[in-house]
């Protein structure tokens, strides 16, 4: 058997391990007494239009066609609807013939990386980063180069990036709003990143692509804007998912958008189609393709997450914990009071607080707290956090 695949299968992600522990602990002490902040599972219901549209599709559509295969890259009418929305909402050029429907952001990323990378290539990203980036990149035959971010802001450290980009660099992978920090890259950061990549592409005589992982694009607070990267850097591939914006994580629906202005865009798109074929990611779920075509621009009620953020972040800072204020997503990335985040998370379990150590996100000494939970649970958890803080004399 493939030993690398065995290793991946025999060791679940730390997030899933903690989630499973939480279910077991709930049976022992009662679900209401366990404060599980491990999993980034939306706690807000999908917008009403989702259920209404599903009912309409089931009533109105030819059922054989509704549940049948679409084109490998996705139904053309769906891809047209997405392209129209990109043009209208973001003022960016878009073409349905450069959109590939996928089973969520994970499929978008694995397909894109396989389409772009050759053996020995490098993909640069910025810590903290989503834990599976390393797995996805290595499966594509490349190596992930994770650069530390500015520790005070978790923004890009451009001095490190300047030194890291080299002739092996195939792409830079960004995630904004970020999982796990909640940080958003603003327009000035994006402009500086685009300028650096343009210069490095000239220096090394090759196009360095920019991959943007965007499942949290709509989850931003306080009027914060998330720049649309194809408007700033032409050689951009967008990996999008409706899991968070429409609260549909289990339905696995998203897309890849290759900017038509990118270098060798048509060849790159065909490589995306080829990678989808090779990986078995063809014909994303037909029913949910049809659904999202009718739900463009609709978002779940993100004010619920903003309230959770304000309550939890405010309380934790009051207890003495430190974290960068998240402008998006639904995570707090909190500095551990001791260097070993695993030890801190184990101590938190005494109070039935289930937190995720930041080591697998590329940042030792931090923990991720997913606040996509009920507000009532957050309120009930605060005395436990306060007791934990007192243990460390914060």
C-alpha positions as a printed NumPy array, in Angstrom:
array([[  0.   ,   0.   ,   0.   ],
       [  0.977,   3.634,  -0.342],
       [  2.724,   4.439,   2.925],
       [  2.147,   8.186,   2.638],
       [ -1.594,   7.657,   2.28 ],
       [ -1.554,   5.196,   5.166],
       [  0.173,   7.811,   7.327],
       [ -2.449,  10.419,   6.436],
       [ -5.309,   8.046,   7.086],
       [ -3.98 ,   6.69 ,  10.362],
       [ -3.59 ,  10.151,  11.881],
       [ -6.649,  12.348,  11.876],
       [ -6.232,  16.12 ,  11.89 ],
       [ -5.889,  17.629,  15.351],
       [ -9.172,  19.474,  14.781],
       [-11.061,  16.241,  14.139],
       [ -9.41 ,  14.555,  17.125],
       [-10.609,  17.31 ,  19.443],
       [-14.072,  17.279,  17.88 ],
       [-14.36 ,  13.531,  18.506],
       [-13.13 ,  13.996,  22.081],
       [-15.855,  16.612,  22.548],
       [-18.591,  14.186,  21.507],
       [-17.273,  11.601,  23.96 ],
       [-16.979,  14.172,  26.753],
       [-20.55 ,  15.36 ,  26.141],
       [-21.824,  11.856,  26.846],
       [-19.969,  11.895,  30.169],
       [-20.869,  15.34 ,  31.545],
       [-23.714,  16.518,  29.336],
       [-23.566,  18.44 ,  26.065],
       [-24.445,  21.722,  27.806],
       [-21.294,  21.445,  29.945],
       [-18.841,  21.025,  27.071],
       [-17.593,  24.145,  25.269],
       [-16.439,  22.866,  21.913],
       [-14.641,  25.549,  19.872],
       [-12.819,  23.089,  17.618],
       [-14.679,  22.89 ,  14.322],
       [-15.286,  25.624,  11.743],
       [-18.855,  24.474,  11.129],
       [-21.303,  27.35 ,  10.458],
       [-23.824,  27.811,  13.263],
       [-26.078,  30.118,  11.25 ],
       [-28.912,  28.651,   9.198],
       [-28.737,  28.932,   5.413],
       [-30.723,  31.88 ,   4.032],
       [-34.41 ,  31.105,   3.409],
       [-33.811,  31.277,  -0.342],
       [-31.826,  28.025,  -0.104],
       [-34.747,  25.903,   1.113],
       [-37.177,  27.748,  -1.175],
       [-34.943,  27.207,  -4.2  ],
       [-34.423,  23.534,  -3.413],
       [-38.196,  23.077,  -3.216],
       [-38.675,  24.913,  -6.51 ],
       [-36.028,  22.824,  -8.237],
       [-37.55 ,  19.587,  -7.044],
       [-41.036,  20.708,  -8.142],
       [-40.19 ,  22.428, -11.416],
       [-37.167,  20.758, -12.921],
       [-36.992,  17.626, -15.023],
       [-35.898,  15.234, -12.261],
       [-33.757,  13.106, -14.536],
       [-31.842,  16.195, -15.664],
       [-31.761,  17.713, -12.168],
       [-30.012,  14.688, -10.669],
       [-28.081,  13.698, -13.781],
       [-24.539,  14.4  , -14.895],
       [-23.56 ,  17.875, -15.988],
       [-20.579,  18.663, -18.184],
       [-17.338,  17.655, -16.472],
       [-16.463,  21.293, -15.741],
       [-20.006,  22.114, -14.594],
       [-23.312,  23.157, -16.112],
       [-22.852,  26.02 , -18.581],
       [-25.841,  28.013, -17.313],
       [-24.432,  27.817, -13.773],
       [-21.005,  28.957, -14.916],
       [-22.637,  31.844, -16.789],
       [-24.493,  32.913, -13.643],
       [-21.226,  32.913, -11.661],
       [-19.367,  34.849, -14.369],
       [-22.163,  37.431, -14.476],
       [-21.972,  37.834, -10.71 ],
       [-18.181,  38.237, -10.708],
       [-18.473,  40.973, -13.334],
       [-21.306,  42.775, -11.51 ],
       [-20.148,  42.421,  -7.898],
       [-16.397,  42.761,  -8.352],
       [-16.006,  44.66 , -11.598],
       [-13.692,  41.93 , -12.855],
       [-13.522,  40.292, -16.259],
       [-15.009,  36.812, -16.126],
       [-15.863,  34.139, -18.647],
       [-17.888,  30.949, -18.023],
       [-15.347,  29.054, -20.112],
       [-12.742,  29.753, -17.407],
       [-14.882,  28.512, -14.49 ],
       [-14.749,  24.937, -13.204],
       [-17.333,  23.714, -10.675],
       [-15.936,  21.759,  -7.726],
       [-16.84 ,  19.844,  -4.583],
       [-15.963,  22.765,  -2.304],
       [-12.749,  24.666,  -1.614],
       [-10.663,  21.561,  -0.872],
       [-11.328,  20.223,  -4.369],
       [-10.693,  23.684,  -5.829],
       [ -7.284,  23.848,  -4.174],
       [ -6.174,  20.295,  -4.936],
       [ -7.179,  20.639,  -8.586],
       [ -5.512,  24.034,  -8.957],
       [ -2.276,  22.923,  -7.318],
       [ -2.158,  19.78 ,  -9.452],
       [ -2.792,  21.866, -12.57 ],
       [ -0.013,  24.345, -11.746],
       [  2.749,  22.351, -10.091],
       [  5.458,  20.056, -11.375],
       [  7.721,  17.848,  -9.281],
       [ 10.171,  19.988,  -7.327],
       [  8.136,  23.209,  -7.491],
       [  7.47 ,  25.335,  -4.431],
       [  4.269,  27.028,  -3.284],
       [  4.601,  29.891,  -0.816],
       [  1.991,  30.627,   1.82 ],
       [  1.857,  32.591,   5.056],
       [  1.543,  31.257,   8.584],
       [ -0.886,  30.8  ,  10.112],
       [ -2.443,  28.803,   7.281],
       [ -5.162,  26.166,   6.868],
       [ -3.731,  22.859,   8.049],
       [ -4.376,  20.915,   4.833],
       [ -2.351,  23.229,   2.545],
       [  0.734,  21.115,   3.127],
       [ -1.096,  17.878,   2.264],
       [ -2.653,  19.384,  -0.875],
       [  0.644,  20.854,  -2.077],
       [  2.706,  17.728,  -1.492],
       [  0.08 ,  15.593,  -3.234],
       [  0.62 ,  17.822,  -6.279],
       [  4.354,  17.003,  -6.16 ],
       [  5.438,  20.382,  -4.827],
       [  6.706,  21.648,  -1.472],
       [  4.919,  24.148,   0.758],
       [  7.092,  27.034,   1.911],
       [  5.361,  28.621,   4.912],
       [  6.561,  32.095,   5.84 ],
       [  6.029,  33.682,   9.241],
       [  3.696,  36.669,   9.238],
       [  4.131,  39.859,  11.25 ],
       [  3.468,  38.563,  14.819],
       [  1.677,  41.748,  15.852],
       [ -0.766,  41.848,  12.924],
       [ -0.511,  38.51 ,  11.06 ],
       [ -0.097,  40.535,   7.871],
       [  2.432,  39.526,   5.195],
       [  6.097,  40.046,   6.071],
       [  7.302,  41.333,   2.707],
       [ 10.978,  41.133,   3.64 ],
       [ 10.62 ,  37.381,   4.124],
       [  8.595,  37.041,   0.95 ],
       [ 11.175,  38.958,  -1.083],
       [ 13.846,  36.475,   0.   ],
       [ 11.69 ,  33.364,  -0.395],
       [ 10.503,  33.773,  -3.987],
       [ 12.894,  31.919,  -6.278],
       [ 13.126,  30.058,  -9.584],
       [ 11.292,  27.107,  -7.981],
       [  8.265,  29.2  ,  -6.98 ],
       [  5.198,  28.135,  -8.964],
       [  2.629,  30.074,  -6.959],
       [  1.839,  32.081,  -3.863],
       [ -1.238,  30.902,  -1.944],
       [ -3.204,  33.424,   0.133],
       [ -6.284,  33.069,   2.322],
       [ -8.137,  36.28 ,   3.221],
       [-10.147,  36.421,   5.44 ],
       [ -7.769,  33.992,   7.047],
       [ -8.363,  30.684,   8.761],
       [ -7.27 ,  30.652,  11.622],
       [ -6.481,  34.322,  12.391],
       [ -9.479,  36.106,  10.859],
       [ -7.098,  38.694,   9.388],
       [ -8.003,  40.392,   6.093],
       [ -5.428,  41.619,   3.568],
       [ -6.346,  45.188,   2.656],
       [ -5.881,  46.946,  -0.66 ],
       [ -2.41 ,  48.323,   0.088],
       [ -1.169,  44.843,   1.035],
       [ -2.658,  43.376,  -2.141],
       [ -1.086,  46.081,  -4.316],
       [  2.311,  45.496,  -2.725],
       [  1.97 ,  41.73 ,  -3.195],
       [  1.01 ,  42.167,  -6.863],
       [  3.968,  44.474,  -7.485],
       [  6.422,  42.046,  -5.889],
       [  5.103,  39.087,  -7.898],
       [  5.292,  41.071, -11.121],
       [  8.912,  41.98 , -10.39 ],
       [  9.859,  38.429,  -9.436],
       [  8.179,  37.006, -12.543],
       [ 10.367,  39.275, -14.659],
       [ 13.476,  38.462, -12.6  ],
       [ 13.088,  34.698, -13.009],
       [ 11.66 ,  34.762, -16.521],
       [  8.529,  32.814, -15.541],
       [  4.996,  33.596, -14.429],
       [  4.44 ,  33.217, -10.707],
       [  0.742,  32.596, -10.171],
       [ -1.367,  33.799,  -7.267],
       [ -3.917,  31.371,  -5.787],
       [ -6.555,  32.914,  -3.557],
       [ -8.516,  30.611,  -1.248],
       [-11.829,  32.372,  -0.537],
       [-14.398,  30.415,   1.476],
       [-14.703,  33.306,   3.953],
       [-14.915,  36.229,   1.495],
       [-18.363,  37.395,   2.672],
       [-17.71 ,  36.888,   6.391],
       [-16.333,  40.324,   7.246],
       [-17.336,  42.865,   9.876],
       [-17.453,  46.599,  10.412],
       [-17.489,  47.548,   6.747],
       [-14.16 ,  45.848,   5.977],
       [-13.613,  45.252,   2.242],
       [-11.907,  42.203,   0.747],
       [-10.142,  43.192,  -2.504],
       [-10.888,  40.998,  -5.531],
       [ -7.414,  39.883,  -6.506],
       [ -7.863,  39.473, -10.258],
       [ -8.32 ,  43.252, -10.37 ],
       [ -4.798,  43.707,  -8.995],
       [ -2.765,  40.824, -10.367],
       [ -3.716,  39.241, -13.692],
       [ -2.13 ,  35.821, -13.07 ],
       [ -4.661,  34.884, -10.385],
       [ -6.746,  31.756,  -9.803],
       [ -9.719,  32.079,  -7.428],
       [-10.72 ,  29.027,  -5.372],
       [-14.175,  29.672,  -3.954],
       [-16.659,  27.749,  -1.807],
       [-20.258,  28.401,  -0.727],
       [-19.724,  26.409,   2.487],
       [-19.494,  29.446,   4.752],
       [-21.335,  32.166,   2.824],
       [-24.497,  30.038,   2.441],
       [-23.873,  27.753,   5.459],
       [-23.642,  24.669,   3.232],
       [-20.368,  22.968,   4.268],
       [-21.72 ,  19.448,   3.932],
       [-22.998,  19.978,   0.399],
       [-19.464,  20.474,  -0.999],
       [-20.035,  23.035,  -3.731],
       [-17.619,  25.665,  -5.049],
       [-15.633,  26.611,  -8.125],
       [-12.278,  27.541,  -9.644],
       [-12.072,  30.772, -11.621],
       [ -9.031,  31.243, -13.849],
       [ -8.623,  34.924, -14.707],
       [ -8.906,  35.146, -18.526],
       [ -6.12 ,  37.754, -18.416],
       [ -3.657,  35.346, -16.787],
       [ -0.595,  34.167, -18.683],
       [ -1.518,  31.085, -20.749],
       [ -5.025,  31.255, -19.272],
       [ -6.588,  28.828, -21.723],
       [ -3.845,  26.258, -21.248],
       [ -4.074,  26.7  , -17.495],
       [ -7.833,  26.163, -17.587],
       [ -7.363,  23.013, -19.653],
       [ -4.826,  21.838, -17.068],
       [ -7.482,  22.467, -14.405],
       [ -9.894,  20.305, -16.426],
       [ -7.197,  17.645, -16.757],
       [ -6.408,  17.706, -13.043],
       [-10.099,  17.425, -12.226],
       [-10.266,  14.4  , -14.499],
       [ -7.15 ,  12.784, -13.013],
       [ -8.339,  13.32 ,  -9.45 ],
       [-11.89 ,  12.2  , -10.18 ],
       [-13.336,  15.651,  -9.457],
       [-15.665,  15.942, -12.445],
       [-19.334,  16.97 , -12.474],
       [-19.817,  18.636,  -9.076],
       [-23.201,  17.82 ,  -7.452],
       [-25.803,  18.75 , -10.051],
       [-28.581,  19.747,  -7.637],
       [-26.372,  22.193,  -5.772],
       [-24.907,  23.616,  -8.943],
       [-28.457,  24.562,  -9.947],
       [-29.112,  25.898,  -6.438],
       [-26.172,  28.274,  -6.239],
       [-26.924,  29.639,  -9.719],
       [-30.088,  31.13 ,  -8.204],
       [-28.423,  32.293,  -4.975],
       [-25.621,  34.525,  -6.284],
       [-24.919,  37.429,  -3.944],
       [-26.901,  35.958,  -1.053],
       [-25.191,  35.451,   2.303],
       [-26.18 ,  33.976,   5.657],
       [-26.656,  36.365,   8.591],
       [-23.049,  37.19 ,   9.465],
       [-24.12 ,  39.616,  12.208],
       [-24.458,  36.545,  14.446],
       [-20.742,  35.85 ,  14.062],
       [-19.86 ,  39.495,  14.619],
       [-21.753,  39.488,  17.92 ],
       [-19.99 ,  36.27 ,  18.943],
       [-16.608,  37.774,  18.058],
       [-17.232,  40.935,  20.047],
       [-18.448,  39.075,  23.121],
       [-15.707,  36.445,  23.176],
       [-12.765,  38.608,  22.115],
       [-13.752,  41.334,  24.573],
       [-14.069,  38.904,  27.459],
       [-10.809,  37.069,  26.722],
       [ -8.855,  40.317,  26.522],
       [-10.428,  41.341,  29.81 ],
       [ -9.143,  38.115,  31.367],
       [ -5.622,  38.858,  30.084],
       [ -5.455,  36.758,  26.912],
       [ -3.869,  38.258,  23.785],
       [ -5.14 ,  37.99 ,  20.21 ],
       [ -5.134,  40.001,  16.994],
       [ -8.591,  41.433,  16.293],
       [-10.167,  39.371,  13.49 ],
       [-11.898,  41.391,  10.768],
       [-13.408,  38.313,   9.123],
       [-14.06 ,  34.547,   9.199],
       [-15.183,  33.15 ,  12.585],
       [-11.996,  32.363,  14.485],
       [ -9.884,  33.906,  17.234],
       [ -6.181,  33.062,  17.164],
       [ -5.107,  33.48 ,  20.76 ],
       [ -1.581,  33.581,  22.169],
       [ -1.041,  30.662,  24.538],
       [  0.047,  31.734,  28.051],
       [  2.732,  29.04 ,  27.881],
       [  5.017,  28.14 ,  24.954],
       [  3.507,  24.672,  24.495],
       [  0.035,  25.218,  23.02 ],
       [ -0.758,  21.503,  23.333],
       [ -0.133,  21.675,  27.078],
       [ -2.341,  24.756,  27.31 ],
       [ -5.15 ,  22.988,  25.416],
       [ -4.861,  19.983,  27.715],
       [ -5.195,  22.251,  30.729],
       [ -8.218,  23.916,  29.122],
       [ -9.91 ,  20.505,  28.951],
       [-10.12 ,  20.532,  32.761],
       [-12.774,  23.2  ,  32.278],
       [-14.306,  21.395,  29.267],
       [-12.929,  24.055,  26.941],
       [-11.962,  22.445,  23.65 ],
       [ -9.423,  24.586,  21.781],
       [ -7.153,  23.746,  18.844],
       [ -3.363,  24.173,  19.197],
       [ -1.863,  26.336,  16.465],
       [  1.118,  24.121,  15.628],
       [ -0.606,  22.488,  12.641],
       [ -1.471,  25.977,  11.378],
       [  2.239,  26.765,  11.275],
       [  2.265,  28.897,  14.446],
       [  3.505,  27.367,  17.667],
       [  2.354,  28.979,  20.876],
       [ -1.149,  29.888,  19.664],
       [ -4.599,  28.302,  19.814],
       [ -7.566,  28.614,  17.471],
       [-11.018,  29.242,  18.895],
       [-13.875,  28.767,  16.42 ],
       [-16.692,  31.072,  17.557],
       [-19.212,  29.757,  15.015],
       [-21.282,  28.418,  17.922],
       [-24.421,  29.605,  19.689],
       [-24.112,  32.896,  21.533],
       [-25.608,  31.2  ,  24.569],
       [-22.734,  28.701,  24.609],
       [-20.218,  31.524,  24.468],
       [-21.878,  33.185,  27.465],
       [-21.832,  29.893,  29.401],
       [-18.16 ,  29.325,  28.569],
       [-16.878,  32.631,  29.914],
       [-16.537,  31.546,  33.582],
       [-14.446,  28.591,  32.394],
       [-12.162,  30.897,  30.409],
       [-11.849,  33.163,  33.433],
       [-10.823,  30.244,  35.659],
       [ -8.286,  29.146,  33.04 ],
       [ -6.821,  32.644,  32.913],
       [ -6.483,  32.718,  36.697],
       [ -4.48 ,  29.487,  36.595],
       [ -1.876,  31.416,  34.59 ],
       [ -2.184,  34.557,  36.697],
       [ -3.05 ,  36.606,  33.621]])
